[in-house]
Amino acid sequence: VDGKLFIRQLKGVAALGGGLLAEDDEESGGFGLDDETAVKRALSGAVATSMTTSGSDSGRGDEFSSRLERIWQLTGFSDPVYAEACVTIHQFDVVLDILLINQTETTLQNLTVELHTSGDLKLVERPASYNVGARDFMRIRATIKLSSTESGVIFGNIVFDPKRGAVQKEIIVMNAVHLDIMDYIHPGEIEANRFTEKWAEFEWENKIPVNTEISDLGGFLSHVAAITNMKILTPSSELETQFLSANLYAKSIFGDEALLNVSIEYNEKGKVSGYVRIRSKTQGIALSLGEKITNNQRFAREKAD
């Protein structure tokens, strides 16, 4: 009988006195990926393996925290293959580092991750096929080219050879990965007269009514700037206390510009009301920024969705 194989488990740096790894308790069982806890242990082992060759303990901890924020779960814990992707954007490239875990007792042959895109995204090279052993895991990497500032979606399937006696290939539909426009738009500077000229020139506008629990005009303006990653151009000395009108500006890595105007005041109930207007040359930026504001405007950033 084969002995148990124990997987090291990632724990908080503070709890381990600066170390990243701790031995699993012997009573916790081996590498049986039959539930969510077991999958998490396998993930921990995979991440730990990838981090043992990088930098100092603190550097590895920072890298691990940053990586967690960019993880997308692609399949469920009960699927034959558990998959998740770490999404990284490098200028005009989107890199998907995909972790695959075979949760079955048999080798999966000719396993392929089929990726598709919507929006201005293009898959550079389709991932190859692999054989993944029982209870084993592997990583594959896929690169997708960005060509505009519009938000895009990456979706697809995991396909592998059928069980003995079956004809059709096994297919697992993956959850979609939605790219956030905030990943490639940055605050920018522009002169007031140029802002006015571009405001008249840009054809796409998105007008969003204000619906917020934030009670301060300046606080709401700062909140909008934070969630849209835009720079407030209007000097604070020009902002009124009872009525506020301010311009904001941002530019994407592709050179696309976004203009925003916040016009707000206190209504008869003492609540902040008014409109946020976005203008851009492209429809995608206006729609994406508008959706960002609509979904996150109600509460301050720490309570935002």
LINMOTA-V22482 format. One record per run of one state. SS is the DSSP state (helix for helix, strand for strand, loop for the rest). FROM is the first residue (numbers start at 1). LEN is the number of residues. If there is no record, write none. Layout:
<<SS:FROM:LEN> <SS:FROM:LEN>>
This chain:
<<loop:1:8> <strand:9:2> <loop:11:3> <helix:14:3> <loop:17:4> <strand:21:2> <loop:23:3> <helix:26:3> <loop:29:7> <helix:36:16> <loop:52:5> <helix:57:12> <loop:69:2> <strand:71:3> <loop:74:7> <strand:81:10> <loop:91:2> <strand:93:10> <loop:103:5> <strand:108:11> <loop:119:2> <strand:121:3> <loop:124:6> <strand:130:3> <loop:133:4> <strand:137:10> <loop:147:6> <strand:153:8> <loop:161:9> <strand:170:4> <loop:174:3> <strand:177:2> <loop:179:2> <helix:181:4> <strand:185:3> <loop:188:4> <helix:192:10> <loop:202:2> <strand:204:6> <loop:210:7> <helix:217:12> <loop:229:2> <strand:231:2> <loop:233:3> <helix:236:3> <loop:239:4> <strand:243:10> <loop:253:4> <strand:257:10> <loop:267:5> <strand:272:9> <loop:281:2> <helix:283:14> <loop:297:4> <helix:301:3> <loop:304:2>>
